[in-house]
């Protein structure tokens, strides 16, 4: 008797439903987000509610219980919007997406790097609609836009999201191939995009005070910048109104080799912290950011 492929069955059962949601106009998408997904995710299932509540409490110890509860509710509302907007990426046109995700950066600076054949690094956090950002990376710069891709366990869903993120030219590669990709490069100058706000291994990371608590950051962003002499830009995402985003790219360093050790990571942490304080509901509070504790012998 042939073996039943449950991963394939789950995908082919879910895909028509996901595609059906994707083709809905934005007003209907947000109606579903507000009146169906939010009550189920937050009120009924309480998806990672303990993690979110604890993270918000630790990050904002000086806020009242009511203020922290407001951040929590606003976050879940946004998480539902993010889920719906991500599905919209399956069918959205490039013209529509470019209207809803605009970029602001110093073209003279990046054009200079392009003319010099210099690649660069974009560093950011899981803030705002990072999925739409991934889809538009290659559409705004002369450089080739690229970023690492965490592979999903279900290969069918993995391929669906890979195709979605790359359909407008962005190149995605497995995270573990980052150094190989940089070394091999492309036919023209490129930039890589690295999210640095996940829980880094306690003994192999940079520790700093972030959102009122000891927090570890991966060395990779700075290590890559120094090793390959790549300037570093921080991407700050704002949400002017529902369904619209602005990605502002700010220079951290043009010459990473001349900077003090860990200064690039520290600047990244401060810039990310500032935008979280301004719009806390747009950050991904549901991930276990502080699951590691700072070792006693660790220093900055």
Secondary structure, DSSP 8 states (H G I E B T S, - for coil): -----HHHHHHHHHHHHHHHHHTS-HHHHHHHIIIIIHIIIIIIS-TTHHHHHHHHHHHTTTS-HHHHHHHHHHHHHHHHHHHHHHHHTTT--HHHHHHHEEEE--HHHHHHHHHHT--EEEEE-SBS-HHHHHHHGGGTSSSEEEEEE---SSHHHHHHHHHHHHTTS-EEEEGGGHHHHHHH--SS-EEEEEE--S---TTSSEEEEETTEEEEE-SHHHHHHHHTT-EEEEEEEEEEETTEEEEEEEEEES-GGGS-TTHHHHHHHHHHHHHHHHSGGGB-TTS-TT-S---TT---
